[in-house]
Amino acid sequence: MAQARTLNVSRLVDEQRIGGFHIWLIVWSFLVLLSDGYDIGAIAYAAPSLVKAWHITNRAAFGPVFSSLFIGMLIGAPILGYLGDRFGRKKAIIGGAIWYGLCVLAQTQATSLDQLFWLRLLSGLGIGGILPNTIALNAEFAPARFRATLVIIMFTGITFGGGVPGPIAAWLVPHFGWQALFYFGGIVPIVVGIALIWALPESLKFLAVRKTQHEEAVRVARRLAPQSNVTAQTQFVVDVAEERGSTNPIELFRHGLALVTPLLWILFMINLMVFYFMNSWIPLIFTDAGLPPTATALAVTIFQWGGTLGGYAIARPVDKWHFGPIILYFAVGTIVVASVGYLEHDQTLLLTAVGLSGFCTLGLQFAINAMSGMIYPTQFRSLGIGWAFGAGRIGSFLGPMIGAALIATHLPFKQLFLYAAAPLVLGLLISLAIVPAYNKVRAAEAMEPSLQGT
C-alpha cells in the first residue's frame, strides 16, 4: 500500500507562478463581477424611461429605489460571507449569481416604484454576497507576492460592468423598452452562474481546512500544480494561522483582530462615503455651478476611468508594502478632492482633478478590498470580508444623503468639495493607526508553527 503524503496547501499556493489556472479563475470571477457592476448601475439608465412609462412627476421618489440595492448588499454580504465559509466559496458565488439574476428578471414585471424597491433589495442580497466570496476565492489561490494584484484585477470587473448599461440603454431601450435593461441584466448572471458549476474551482485551502470532498481537493490541486504529483492518498494541510478560528462572527475580534477589524470597517465606510458623494452629485453640482455641459458629461466618466487606473497602479505596491500605499492615497486624495472646488474656471484642470479624485478614492477601495482578503485566515475569510463590505454600505448610503443635505444649504462650490475631502483626513489617520495593529497580527502569525508537508 502506498504511503500517504502530506501536502501543505499554503506553501503549494505560494510557490506557484501566475499561469493558466490563475487567468482562468480571474476571467470567470471578472465576468461575475461585470454583471454585478451592470446591475448596480442599470436602474439609473432605466429611470428616464420609467418616468415616462409610469407618469412619475416627483423625481425624488427614485431615491429609495436607488438605495434599496445597497440595503440588500448590506445584509447579503455578511450572510453569504458566512455561508461561503461554512459551505464553500464556489457554492455561495453560484447561488448568489443565480439568485440576483432571477430577481433582476423579476424587475421586468414591476409596475411601480414600490415593487422595484423590494425587488432591487432582494437583488442586493445576491450581489452583496458575491463580493466577499470572489475576493476570498481569488486570495486563496493567489501566491502571497501577487495576492493584492490578482484580487484588484479581478475586482475591476465591477467598474467595467458599470459602463455597460449605457450602450445597452442606447441600443435596446428605444426598440424594446426599459425592460430590455433588466432582461439583459438578469439572463447574463444566470447563464454565468450555471457555467460556473463546471468552470469555477472550489478553494483548495477551504477544502483542506474543512477536510471534506477529498476527491475534489485532489482534482483542484492537480489543476493548480500539475507538477506536484498529487495522488488519491495525498493528505492536505494548511498553515496553522490559516486554520484557526471558526465561522462565528466573534472570531473577527480575536487573535489580535480586536482593533484591526473595526478600523478596517471605518476605512470602508469613509472611503465609500466620499466615493458615492462624488459619483452621485458631481453632474448636478457642476450643472448648478454653470459649468459647460461637456464638462458635466465627461466628469463622471473620467472619475470612473481614473479610479480604474488608480486600482491598477496601487496593486503591486499593496503586495509589497500593504497599508503603506493606502496611507499615501488618502493623503493625496484629500488634496485633490479639495482642489476640485477651486478649479471651476479652468475646465482642463477641473477634469484633471476629478480624474485624480477617482484615481485616489476608487483606487483606495480596490486596495482596501484586497487588504480585507489578506487580513483574515481561510476559516473565516469570507465572513470577515463580508462584514467589512456590509459596514462599507453604510458609507454608500451616507455619501449621497450628506451630499443632498449640503446641496440643500446652497453652499458655495468650493466649500462642497472641502467638506467632501474632510472624511479622507480621518481615513488618513485611521490608516496610520491600523498599521501597527496589523503588523502585530502578522508577527503573531509568523511565530505560529507551520505544518510542514511537502
Buried (B, 14 or more C-beta within 10 A) or exposed (E): EEEEBEBBBBBBBBEBEBEEBBEBBBEBBBBBBBBBBBBBBBBBBBBEBBBEEBEBEEEEBBBBBBBBBBBBBBBBBBBBBBBBBBBBBBBBBBBBBBBBBBBBBBBBEBEEBEBBBBBBBBBBBBBBBBBBBBBBBBBBBBBEEBBBBBBBBBBBBBBBBBBBBBEBBEEBBEEEBBBBBBBBBBBBBBBBBBBBEEBBBBBBBBBBBBEEBBEBBBBBBBBBBEEBEBEEEBEBBBBBBBBBBEBEBEBBEBBBBEBBBBBBBBBBBBBBBBBBBBBBBBBEBBEBBEBEEEBBEBBBBBBBBBBBBBBBBBBBBBBEEBBEBBBBBBBBBBBBBBBBBBBBEEBEBBBBBBBBBBBBBBBBBBBBBBBBBBBBBBBBBBBBBBBBBBBBBBBBBBBBBBBBEBBEEEBEBBEBBBBBBBBBBBBBEBBBBBBEBBBBBBEEBEEBEBBEBE
